[in-house]
Amino acid sequence: MSTLSLSSGALRRGGLAAAKLLIAIALTLLGLLLVTFFIGRVMPIDPVLAVVGDRATKEVYDAAYKALALDRPLTVQFWIYVTNVLQGNFGNSVLTSRPIVEDVIRFFPATLELATFGTFIGVVIGVPLGVQAAVHQGKWIDQVARFVGLLGYSAPVFWLGLMGLLIFYAKLDWVGGPGRLDVAFDDLVDPVTGVLLIDAVLAGEWEVFTNAFSHLILPAAVLGYSSMAYISRMTRSFMVEQLRQEYITTARVKGLSERRIVWGHALGNIAVPLITVIALSYAHLLEGSVLTETVFAWPGLGSYITASLLNADMNAVLGGTLVVGATFILLNLFCDLLYRVVDPRAK
Amino acid sequence: MKLSTKILTGTMLAGVSLAFALTGAVQAATPKDTVVMAKQIDDIISLDPAESFEFSGSEAVGNIYDRLLTYDFKDVSKIKGQIAESWAVAEDGLTYTFKIRKGMKFHSGNPVTAEDAAYSIHRAVLLNKSPAFILQQFGFNKDNLADRVRAPDAETLIIRVDKPVAPTFFYYCLTASVASVVDSKLVKTKEVNGDFGNEFLKTNSAASGAYVLRSWKAKESYTLDAFDGYWAGKAKNKRVVVRHIAEAATQRLMLEKGDVDYARNLEKDQIIGLASNKSVVLDSGVKGSLMYLGLNQKNPILAKPEVRQALKMLVDYKSIEENILKGTRVTHQAFLPTGFLGALNDNPYSFDLAKAKELLAKAGHPDGFSVTMDVRNVSPYADVAQAVQASWAKAGVKLELIPGDGKQTLTKYRARNHDIYIGDWGPDYQDPHTNAETFAINLDNSDTTKSKTLAWRNSWDIPAMSKKTLAAVEERDPAKRAQIYLDIQKEHQASSPFVVMFQQIEVAAHPANVKGFIIGPSFDVNLYSQITK
């Protein structure tokens, strides 16, 4: 009996925490919506132009103005928008003539694929590089890491992308060109998840898989490079701090192998801040890969939101921003959960 | 330590080799029978011919749909029948009769009839989207359409306009993509809430043209399949894929790699770069788009005739054409582009500092003045604007450039809040009235006017010229009509607040073995059907 009441109490507490969390998420999203909405309305771009174009007559213009509810007060416009969103209706995009939800479902997986792969490259190379740089402070590997990091920080992604294309695509013929697939492979695989690599595997189309991979590797490497630069630098500074700690000296005195000390003890201890760094970098790639998407003609969410913004296609901007915002929140949540797994103290 | 260095190196090597192992066998040239183009197509918002009015969308529509009439691409003055086999205008100048070509079929298999042609005009007028004015200017509205545009039988279409105009003016309007003939039987089944099938036609086709729309993925690509039963002969290729590649440099790379057959948006740098590549050929065609400066007459300095003249003399046309626009635009200083009836091909202005200074002194600004210009922050507008800034400075005119995105500068321009605007104007159809109307008519200079032409946008109040330009459209003798336009252009060139500078040349680069792309004079007649590879 007592155990039961205890567990129901825990359940209640858990439920309360979940409810709090949900309210916080909802408020964050609402805040995001509010800010984006009003920024959109004060922008010096006429949203009607996006609908009717440059040459429309006054009647056409006025009709579109009314259809967009721009003749109503701002607060009313916002209210209309929020009530629509709550019913799952994000409106239609002017630029693609489709519901925003469909657009997001089409463009987001492409960005997800690119950002995930980019972050993967960033982590796989950045973390070991950062660790090595910290262990061998001042030695050649540290210098190399620093140089690589600096380059990753300062070289414009745009330029890196074009150079990459010139070398690996045009000259060496190692990778596929811009776009997600060669034309010959277009439409061979039905979209299930939207992530081409996964869809190709699901359909058992290996040629499509390799082709998609060959198109993905270069933009992902370009994105991964900047992410790697950030991750390796942060890893290095976390590690340097850890290696100065007393428990490292103790471990050495106890005769543990250097390898275990570095990769087991020290790295384990920086796991939590490192997860944050990786998550931040991932989130950054998810929303900020516009230039890469442009150079590589990658039909992703970043370029979608940017193009929409430049055309005052506000429904699309709001929808896209909301997705990015929600992803941030989810990533944060995921990080919180991960902390608890890797560091029991966080509980 | 050494071990961990090995781990690091190992991880990196494994990653890199895995990547390249996977990509080893991928290179596939463009499939035979499929023509692939790299082009900026992110301006498409709809592929419904009654709505599409952007450059890329109109090009696609032009390859998918047939119209009643078209014209010879080499000689625009020759009007040809497409869906109409013959056409005539009655003595009164009001009633036009078209006979429909026999045996034509839509992609669906439905026969093409006069009812389809009538429905298509009704539909475009009633939908009232951006290009609808091209048809509405003949007085059609929802109350009179049934009477004015009708099909007494399957082969006859009768159209009655509200006042006699130059017949060619009416015919050219029917060659515009808004007058494309849609498959009315099919479209009627797709109607939702009285939208005339607009939602459906945005992303699908119901046409009789050389191609069927297979798919349009906004900002990504569109794909057209050749229509087997095309009346004028099946296209010489099976499929055309147009991919959105924003970057000119990337387009060039893909072309040289053989991943695309055509690069459509090359800029000066790429064109020069390609000159050394013997396996690439450049096709070009003169287009109707004009690049011009609009000087807002609300600015009292710009409203002085001497200042307007001086500014026209301070642009270094030759140097800009050679150094910035090379191969993509050619100097042209009148509002009718070369190729149009009555086009004035004189270029009286060239850089003349002494004369300009004299004029400025006469206007009371011997030391120049300060003024701003709104500029789209992309090539070549920004570069041309900078060149103008530099040459104006020589006469003391301090030009401040205000960079902005295209929609932003346009918003300001439409609201008449600019000093100077640099931009392009492309004709809406092949009759001179299209440009004459916008550059030389301003019937009401008030802020609330209905007709917001370019002359209005620059607050240029011209009752006399407006009257003359309006009369030109009613002149039914082509030679006399051409002369009227020549006169108006001469006057316009001397006094208008428009510094018309360059006419566009469209360039398409392709490998030598790929041939047959037709670059027509208008943006909606770039035709794919004769391309072979």
Interface residues (C-beta under 8 A of the other chain):
Chain A: P44 I45 D46 L49 A50 V51 V52 G53 D54 R55 A56 T57 K58 E59 V60 A63 S93 V94 L95 T96 S97 R98 D103 R106 I121 V124 I125 P128 L129 V131 Q132 V135 H136 I141 L162 L165 L166 Y169 A170 D173 W174 V175 G176 G177 P178 G179 D182 V183 A184 F185 D186 D187 T210 N211 F213 S214 I217 A221 E258 R259 V262 W263 T294 V295 F296 A297 P299 S303 Y304 A307 L310 N311 A312
Chain B: M1 L3 S4 T5 I7 L8 T11 M12 G15 A19 F20 L22 T23 A25 V26 Q27 A28 T30 P31 T34 V36 D42 I45 S46 F53 E54 N128 K129 S130 P131 A132 F133 Q136 K202 T203 S215 K217 A218 K219 E220 S221 T223 V241 R243 H244 I245 A246 E247 A249 T250 L253 M254 E256 K257 D259 G404 D405 G406 K407 Q408 L410 T411 K412 R414 D428 T449 K450 S451 K452
